[in-house]
Amino acid sequence: MTPEDPALRVLVVEDDKGMRQSLVDLLEAGGWRVMDVPRAERVANALETFEADVILSDVRMPGMSGLDLLRDLTPQSDIPLVLISAHGDIPMAVEAMQSGAYSFVEKPYEPRRLLSILRHAADQNRMRRGNARLRARLLELSGLDRVLIGDTPAVRALRRDILGLAETPAPVLILGETGTGKDLVARALHDIGPLSDRPFVAVNCALLSPEGFAAEMFGTTDGPDGRILQADGGTLFLDEVCACPPDVQARFLRVLEEGAVTPEGGSAPVPVRLRVISATNEDVETAVAEGRFREDLYYRLNTFALHLPPLRDRRDDLHPLLMHFLHQMAQVYEVPPPEITAEDMAALLAHDWPGNVRELRSVAERRLLAARQGAGSIAEAITPGQHPTDLPESLRTAVAALERDMIARAITAHQGRMDDAAEALGIGRRTLNEKIVKLGLDKDALL
Ligand SMILES: Nc1ncnc2c1ncn2[C@@H]1O[C@H](COP(=O)(O)OP(=O)(O)OP(=O)(O)O)[C@@H](O)[C@H]1O
């Protein structure tokens, strides 16, 4: 991260030469770094070399007006715009503010007031940029974006929540269907938080027998420590928490309230400090209503809830996840990751993924196994042994259209860099060129 120039930067847009010069003089005298342009049409160009903290623009100018500039800027830039007008008409001020202007100043302006408004706007913008940079840096340092794959808004929000929660000792309840990544998220919360060098102890409550459960959790006086004590100072992860027997629920709640655990057959409580993460694919409120899960424990565990969406509700993550698994496992199976065709994509999109990401991972694995024999497709990997080798004509046309669309989007997104587009599509550069010819795509027209 490069340290920011302490001087605030303003871009002045004003057609009147005398007025422009007096604004520049005023701002420079106030310690600002200033760039000025006589027309709003020049702003986009100016911003390429001048990182403005705020833009100060006249409203009425020949050609593009200050209001046009505002409409032009807002979709891609969050640089605040302060408008200045000789006409001082209220409707225009109202329209400017409604369209997202930071503020509106009438001419003749009062220099101190103008400077103060600009400073506020610039400070706010710097703070927001600083926060965004900090968040991005944190994400990079945590490595979370290389572990929790996906770029849908839901997954991005999830990564943000994990980064925030990892820093706190608060209990987290992770909810989501089977295979949505609950275990992965629990580990990430531990691994990127301050307890990462302390133990992470996972207990799958559905796998413990009701008879042995208490001894396993609380330990016995003459046996090894229970899981709770093993996790002392670190994280205890209770997976499938609704399967915890009622007597253990009551005792566990006491452990959390008292910060101490009493082993089976013992009478002396042993102090323990835990961060508790729990997970379930059940509807806990139903379990509470049916009396299977204690309400007081539910509230205790549910300080924060993270909801992991099923894969079928974030289909845009299918491709990046598949590529992730193929690349990861290609190393294990020692085969190059197979190319992903439009037929493969169609099969991925048509499937409902009841087993979520775990199911996709198995599909990737089956696909790689078939690739070792130089054969296979994703459709076959999803439902092995059920696929006709030939698609009907109508489906072939639909698939070709899908493929054309995918390729066009990849080329546009990578601004014509064919190696990058090919990589994003999971195919070789040569195959991409062949497909462009076969599908009759005009590459130049896409850019
Ligand atoms: N967003 C993701 N990015 C990368 N891998 C993921 C992602 N989500 C899940 N996985 C992987 O999918 C598999 C299943 O995830 P996980 O075991 O965490 O699911 P779960 O919700 O705990 O399932 P269950 O409820 O059955 O215990 C794991 O191999 C995990 O690493």
The ligand as an ORCA input file, in Angstrom:
! r2SCAN-3c Opt
* xyz 0 1
  N     -17.198    -21.827     -1.032
  C     -16.414    -22.918     -1.043
  N     -15.201    -22.857     -1.616
  C     -14.413    -23.948     -1.672
  N     -14.740    -25.131     -1.171
  C     -15.935    -25.250     -0.565
  C     -16.829    -24.142     -0.466
  N     -17.931    -24.551      0.187
  C     -17.746    -25.845      0.490
  N     -16.546    -26.279      0.043
  C     -16.034    -27.658      0.130
  O     -17.160    -28.525     -0.036
  C     -17.053    -29.651      0.821
  C     -18.240    -29.688      1.755
  O     -18.170    -28.595      2.656
  P     -18.406    -28.758      4.230
  O     -17.963    -30.094      4.706
  O     -17.819    -27.561      4.891
  O     -20.005    -28.691      4.237
  P     -21.007    -28.775      5.462
  O     -22.017    -27.722      5.252
  O     -20.243    -28.779      6.749
  O     -21.681    -30.192      5.215
  P     -22.478    -31.127      6.280
  O     -23.705    -30.370      6.696
  O     -22.852    -32.321      5.451
  O     -21.520    -31.400      7.378
  C     -15.723    -29.512      1.531
  O     -14.754    -30.225      0.789
  C     -15.444    -28.031      1.472
  O     -14.078    -27.763      1.545
*
